[in-house]
């Protein structure tokens, strides 16, 4: 999900921006399609698409470039005569603010002589937040807001979460048997789901800024925690985040020899010598207060948010996922279920305390059920955060 438009995979909850909730017009649909292509490449900023339209026809399309490159509006306006044309963009154009590296898109739009700008969503980033549209209007440019707001909200849901709250959007993923077990009592878990489900999971890993796992998963499986859609390493490897409150994982673990960065989240109480070993193999060590199960996740997620991490694909194990759910940190669930039964002594997918009644159980909002033969995917939203609030 990360939206409700087919994976990437998408759509989403309706949200109101300036009182408007509309289906995308054809030009805005072009901008949205361009934004989807940028998803998973723009590390730490929004994946945006834009289209320049003249006489009802798109004459130029742009999307946000990878690695802090030019924004979608600047790309769409580059090399063309846009005087008197309309510009459709998925997100409010940016403005100048301290620390900004790229020229502000509002200035580029004004200089290009655009007649009208149609914006799907206002940008909740406090550095922008209505200033972009105000500058355009002050320059005499007509501005409309809300075309395609619902689809844009779904597509940019992780970005909205990060900019509204300062913490990453967390997707809890697990692959389990029909009775909710991720492995046998001996710890064997390869493979519960089939190749199709595993490849979909790798596609989603590649869209996230970070992949998170607990130390138990690293100790049991020695995973790579890389994104390998189609069996090939993703061009932009997600950051690996391992939560290890007690200092148990080895500096020889596979995660330290794979491409990309590794963060190790631990407690202040973990052995100092072990922390030095983690740093020596290139890991970024993040220290947090200890918690009953691991580390203080509020502190950890805030620290990751400050580092610009917008989305996290949380792979487990069950203890970590249980703590994320109990702390109301999970925004979305991707549960891959296989037609196999393991038994009550197997490893639980989510180590979560049971409610007193079924009516109090956590339920997904807007669930989607998707066959991935021989398995099935159930995905949906959860948690108290909603876009637009």
Protein Blocks (a to p, Z undefined) as FASTA:
>chain_A
ZZabdcfbgcdddddeehiacdddfklmmmmmmmmmmgoplgoiacddddddeehiafbd
cdddeehiacfklmmmgopafehiacddfbdcddddehiabdcfklmmmmnopabdcdfb
dcfbfklnomlmmmmmmnopacdehehklmmmmmmmmmmmmmmnopacddddddddfkop
abdfkopabdfbdfklmmmmmmmmmmpmbdcddfklmmmnopnkiacehhiacfbdcddd
dddfkopacfkbmklmggcjddddddfkbcfklmmmmmmnopacddddddfeopafklmm
mmmmmnopabdcdebjfklmmmmmmnopafbdcdddddddfbjkbccfbacdddfbfklp
ccdehiacddddfbdcddddedjbdghZZ
